[in-house]
């Protein structure tokens, strides 16, 4: 039978990031599945506010791991 000796980090919670849109002020939380990859302009998320939809640059998970 397996027994946990020391509880690890909740990786799902760690991958979630908080963000504020500079255009409309909307505050939201996103995770890696919300990131749109773009090699030319950099990865981004889209503001979830229906009247805004601004593209917001983010540092991708892969790029964070390289640092």
N, C-alpha and C positions, 0 to 999 in steps of 0.2 A: 504494500500500500504506500502511495506517495504522500509525503508530508512537506508542507511549506515551512522552511526554517526562517526565512526573512522575506517579507512581502516586497515585491518590486514596484516600479513606477507604473501607473496606468498610462500606457503609451497612447491610447486613444485620446485621453484628456490632454496629454502633452502636445499632440499634433494640432490642437485647436488654438487659434490665435485670435486676439481681439483687434479690431480695426475701427477707425473713425474716418468717414468720408470727408475730405477737405472741402468738397463742393456744397453738400447739403447738411453735413453734421450728423448723419446717420451713424449710430454705433452698432456694430454687429460682430459676430464670431464666425470664423470660417475654418475649414480644415483642408487637408490636401486634396480632397475630391472636388473642392470648389475652385481650385487654381487652374487657370487656363495657360498652358505653356506657349511661349512665343520666343523663339531663338533670337529674332532681330531686336525686338523692343523690350524683352524681359517678361517674366511671368507676371500675371495679374489676376485679380478677382474683380468681379463686377458688383458695384454697390446694389444691394437688394431693394433700395427705395425705388418704387415703380416710376416716379417722376424724375429720377436722377440717372441711374444706370451708368455712372462714371466708371471708367477702368482705373483700378488702383494697383500700382506696382507692388509686388511682394517678393521676398526672397524665398525661392523654392526649397523644399526639404532636401533635395539632392545637393544644392549649393550650400546649405547650412552644414551638411555632413562633411563637405570638403574642407571647410574652414577649421 
